[in-house]
């Protein structure tokens, strides 16, 4: 049973949006799913706060753009007065991308992008994404209401230290999904400007969000963070974020066989584009035992094949522990496959990167 299927009982959802059309559409969508119940709706931030106080929903879906008390300020007040999982619902624009990342920084559980067409608001395309995230958020809330931590402690017995002497890692591949933006904003600013290796990142995001996210991270970090470009040579102390809608790989090119980024749509049928597996498998092939793979919070199992490739080629593999994950899906899949050398808390990951890239592993 996976993370989003194991919630026992009904998840009660409050839908907040200033558009009556959106409130109705989202409510019907959510109510049609088994195990989910729309406990109420609100048309603005002030009404949302009143409804949360009165109805105590498990999860809130919250529009980013609302008159008066906007989505981000409403979120801040929810987190102060009635902390619980909040999923932001936002239009896909550059401005809204920036606002959405501010919301994630203010404590939002995750976000779902909605698309605007010339004639109407098309909403059905977000159904699977929205429902999956509501179920994942419901897990967190259910654990909170039982008066315990939302995640079980990690089980170090599943992680094994590398045996033998390992080469110093020459590159870092990092994969994340739900909860990933906040996780990346936590660990990347802790890396020094003289980092000896490049970092390649796949974060599941909609088209139009990755460039804004890269700019935001670059402002927070000593290392450079940028959206990856096709054919670009990888450089130390630079973090490259795969652009949404394109897979990112590494390949050798030119007479000196330098390593460059390759962007493309193959395999087109992949569940995620970009895919963590696609990136990590290419890094394992080129860097062998000099690769460091890190899997962070996220739903599903993207990354398990890539982390397996790095592990079996002698590289180092690290998973974020359950206690610090928003959703312990991707790391759990790797732990259950038995391909993690270490499982550590999120805040320990920068030190792990520095250790792996500056020191030779002890026997």
N, C-alpha and C positions, 0 to 999 in steps of 0.2 A: 504494500500500500504506500503510495507516495505522499509527499507533504500536503498536497492540496486535496487529498481524498480522506484524510484521517480525522477531520474535525467531527466530533460527536455532537449531535443536536443541531439546532437551527442557528444560523448566523444572521443576526438582526442588523439591517443596514439603514442608515439615514442618507437620503439623497439630497444634496444641496446644489442648487443651480438657479440663476436668475431667470432662465428661460423655461417657460411652462412646457414647451415642446420637449426640451431635454429632460426635465423632471419626469414627464410621462414616459418618454422613450426608455430612459435608464431604469425607471421603476418596473416597467413591463418586462424588460430584459432580465433584470435581477430576479423578479418574482417568478419567472418561468423556470428557474433552475431549482432543482431539488435541494433542500437543505438551506436555502436562502430565503429571507423574508424582509420586505421593505417595511420597516416599522414606522416610517414617516418621511416627509419631504419638507424642505425649507427653500424659500425664494431669495434669501439674503443672509449675510453673516450674522446679524443680530438674531434673526429667527432661528438660525442653526444652533446658536449657543443656548437658546431657550429650549429647543427640541432635545438637544443632547442632555440637558439637565433633567428634563421631564421623562425622556424615553430610555436613556442609557443604552444607546445602540452599541453593538460590538464593533462596527466599522462605519466610517463616514466616507462617502464620495463627495468631493468638494471642487466646485468650479474655480478655476484660477481667476477669471475675470468677472467681477461682480461690482455693481455700483455701491457707493457708500463704503462699507467694510469689505475690502477686497479679500480674495482667497488666502493670500499669504498672511495678512493680519488676522483673519479669522482663524487660520491654522495656529498661529502663535497663541491666541487666546484659548483655543481648545487644549493645546499642550500645557498651558499654565493651569487651567481650571479643571479640565476633564481629559487627561491624557489617554489616548487610545489610538489605534491605527487609522490613519487618514490617507485616502488615495486621491491625489489631485487629478482632475480631468481638465485637459488643456488643449487648445487649438495648436496646430503645428505651425508656428511662426518663430522667427528668430527672437523677437521680443518675448514671446511666451516661453521659449526655451530658457532664457535667462531667469525669468520669474519662477519657472518650475524648479530650477536648480537652487534658487533661494528657498523655495518651499522645502526641498529635500534637506537643505541645511538647517531649516527650522524644525525638523522633526517629522516630515511627511514619510509615511511608510513606502510609498511608491507613486507612480503617476501613470496615466493612460492618455495617449494622444487621440484627439478626435479630428476628423478631416472636414473642412468646409468645401462644398461644391458651389458652382455658380448659382444654382437654383435652390438648393436645400442643404440641410445639415445631414450628412450621411453618418449614421451611427451604428448600424448593425455590424460593421467591420471590426468594431472594438470588442464584440461580445466575448470571444474566447479569452482575450487578454484581460479584460475587466473581471470576468468571473474567476479566472485563475488567481488573480491578485486579491480579490475579495476573500477567497477561500484561504489563501496563505495568510492574509491579515487576520482572518478569523482564528487561525491557530494561535497567533500571538496573543490576541485578546482573551481567548479562552484560558490560556495558561496564566495570564495576568489576573483574571478574576478568581483563579484558584489560589491566589496568593503565593505563587512561586515564580521563579525566573521563567521567561518565555522559552528558553532552550535548556536542554539537559547539558551537564558538563561534558566536555569532550572526553573521548575514551582513548588515552594515549596508547593503550595496548594495540590499537589498530595501526599505529604509526611505527615505523622501524627506522632507526638511524642507518645511514649508508654504511656498508661494510667496506673495509679497505680504504685506500687513499684515492681521493677524487681530485680531478683537475679543478682548478678555480673556475667558477662559472663565468662565461663570457657574454651571456645574454640572459635577460629575464623575459619570460612570457607569462602574461597575467590575464586571467579570465574571470568575468563577473557578470551578474545579471541583477535580479531584484535586490535592492539594498546596495548595489555596487557603487553608485555615484557617491553616497556618503562614505562608504568604505575607502574609496580612492581618495576622497578629500581628507581622510584621516591619515593615510599612510604616505602618500606621495610628498606632502609638504615636509615630511621628516627626513627625506633623503637629501644628501649634501650636493652642492653644485659641482663638486669634483667626482661624482659617481663614475666608476670606471667602465660601466657597461650601458648599453641601450636597454630600454624597456618597451616591449610591444604589448599593447593592451587591446583586448576585445571586451567591450561593454555593450550588452544588448540595448540598443536604443533605436528610436524611429529616425527615419531620414529627416534631416534638418536640425538635429539636436547635437550631433557629435562635434561640429566645429565650435559651437557656443560652449560646449562642455570643456573642450580642449583650452579655449581661451580663459575660461574661469579657472581651471586648474593651473594654468601657466602663471596667472596672477598670484596664486597661493604658494607656488613652489619655487625652490631655488633652482631645480633642474628645469630645462625647457620642456614644455608639453605642447604638442601640436597634432592636428589631424594628419594622418599619414597621406603621403602622395605617392602615386605609382612611379617606380623607378628610382626613388630616393634612396641614397646610401644611408645605412644605419650608423649613428654616431653615439659615442658615450655621452652620458648625462642628458639624454633626450628620451622622453617618453612619447611614443607614437600611438595614437588612438585610431583604431580601424574605423573608417567612415561607414556610417549606417548604409546598408544596402549593398555592400561589397565585401567579399572575403579578403583577408590580408594574409599573405605568405611572405617568407623570405626566400631568396634565391641568390646564387652566385652569378656574377656577370662580369664581362670584360676580361682582358688577358691576365689581370692580377687577381681575378676571382673574388672581388670584394662583394660583400653581402648587401643586397638591396631589397627594398620592399616591392612586392608585386600585388596589385589589386585586381580583382576580377569577380565574375559571377558564377564560376564553376566551383563546386557543384550547385547548380541552380535550384535543385530540389532539396537542399539542406533545410532543416527545420529553422535554423537561425542564419541570417546573413547580416553581419559577419558571424562566423562560427569560431568558437574557441578551439574546437577540434582541428579545424583546417589550419589555423595559425600554429598550434603547438606541434602538430605532426610535421609541418615543414621545418620548424626549429629543431625538432628531434633529429630529423634526417641530416641537417647540415651541421649542427653543433654537437651531436652525439652526447658524450658525458660532460660537455661544457655548458649544457643548458640547465637553466633553473626555471621550473614551472610552478606557478602559484595559482591556486583556485580559490576564489572568494565566494561570498554569499550569492545565492541565486536559486531559482526554481529549476527543476528538471535535471538533466544529466549532460548537457553540453560541456565538453572538456574531459570527460572520462577517457575517451579514446586518445586524445592528445597527451594527457598526463600519463597514460599507460605507455605511450611511445617514448616519452622522455624518461620515464622510470626504467623501462627495459633497455634503453640505450645507455644507461649508466648515469643519467643526469640526476639532479636533485628535485624532489617534488614536495611541496608544502601546501597544506590545506588550512583554511581558516576554521577555527573551532566552532562548535555548535553554539556555545554561550555568547559569542559575539556576532554571529550571523543574523541577519534579518530573516533569511530562509536558509536552512541547512540542507539544501537539495543537491547542488552541484558538488560541494565538498563531501557530502555523504556518499554520493555515487562513487567518488574516487576512493573513499575509505573502504567501502564495501567491496570494491574491486581489489583492494590490497595494494594500491600503487602510490601511497603517500609515505614518504620518509618521515615527515613530521606533521603534527597537527598543533597549531599554535593560535593564541589570541590575536586579534587583528592588530593591536598595538605592538605586538612583538615582530610583526612581519618586516618592518624596515631594518631592524637589527639582523634578522635572518638574511636579508638581501646583502647587507654589508659584509656579514660573515662569509657568505658563499662567494662573494666577488672579490674579497680581499685576502682571504686566508685559505690555505690548503686544508682539506678535511683531515682530521686525525684518524689514524687507523683504529 
